[in-house]
Amino acid sequence: MDTLYTGDIPQDYKYAVFYDDYIRLFNVSSAQNQTLNYYDVYISYPGFYYRTGQQSFSQYNRTYFQEISVSNDWLYRQDIDKIFLVVFIIVLMFIFVFNIVTSVFKKGGVFGGLI
């Protein structure tokens, strides 16, 4: 299973219940006869969105949650491919402009014909 990016959500919220559009995270592996705080991490939208809330559990049966791998490292973001693409385009544009500026001093610029 992939690692879920959790941003500024505390790292102990790693027990999950899966829904269609979001993953509900708890900080305990099971619940019975208690009210727990949770974070809903939305996975169907571009970017990183979440909300908080509380959920009450019955005293008659215990609910178990699935432990998943979570991280606040930006490399696990859902839009990391777009971030890398934008950085790549900016670097290419910088090299191109740098070559144009240096072509004033040397014919073809520093990269002389590579770009």
N, C-alpha and C positions, 0 to 999 in steps of 0.2 A: 504494500500500500504506500502511496506517496506521502510525503511529509506535508502537513497542513501549515501554511503561514498564518501566524496568529498576531503579528504586529505587537501592539502594546498590551495584549491580553496576558495575564499572568501565566507562567509556564506550567503551573500545577493544574490548569484546566485542560486535561488531556483525555478525558473520558467522554465518549461521544454517543449521540443518538443521531442517525441519519434521516433526513427528510428530503423531499424533492429539490428544493431550492436552497437549503441551508443545512448546516451541521450544528447541533446544539451541544455545547461543551459544558461539562461539570467537573468539579475538582475532587470528586469521590467516585469510587468504582461501583457503588450500588446505593440505593436509597429505599427506606421504608419508614413511614410515619414521621416524615420530616419535610421541611421546606428548604429547598436549595436555590442558591443563586446560579444563574447560567449565562452563557454568551452564545448568541446565535450568529454564526459566521456564514454570510451569504456567498454561495459558490457560483451562482448563475449570472452574476453581474460582473462587468469589467471593473477592476479596482479592488479595494479591500473595504468591505462594509460589514459592520456587526452591530448588534444591539444587546442589551442586558435585560434581565428579568428574573423573576422567581417562579418556581414551580413546586407545588405541593404533591406529596406522594402518599398513597393509601397505607393504612396500618395493617392491611390484611395480606398484602403480597409484596415481596421484595422485587425491585426493578434493578436490573444489572445493565451497566453501560460498557461499551467496547473501548478499550484503550487504544489510542492512536498516537502516532509520532507527530509532535508539534514543534515549531521553531519560529523564532522571530527574526531569523536571518533573511535579508532581502532577496537572496538568491532563490527562495522558495515561493516568491510571489507568483500569482497566476499570470501576470502580465510581464514577466521577465523577458520574454522574447521581444516584446515591443520596446522595452527599455534598452536591450542590447542593439536593436535595429536603429533606434534614434541615436545612440552613442556612436555607432558605426558611421551613420550619415554625417554627424557633426564632425567626426575626425576626418572623413574624406573631404568635407567642405573646407576645413581648416588647412589641410594639406594643399588643396587646390588654390586657395587664396594665398597661402604662404608662397607657393610656387610662382604665382602671378606677381607678387610683390618683389620676390628675389630676381625675377626676370629683368628687372630694371638694372641690376648690377651684373648679371651674367646671362648670356643668351640662352634661352630655354629654362631659366630658373635653376634652383639648386637641384631639382630632380630631373633636369635636362631631358625631356622627352618621355619620361616614364608616365606622366599624366598629361 
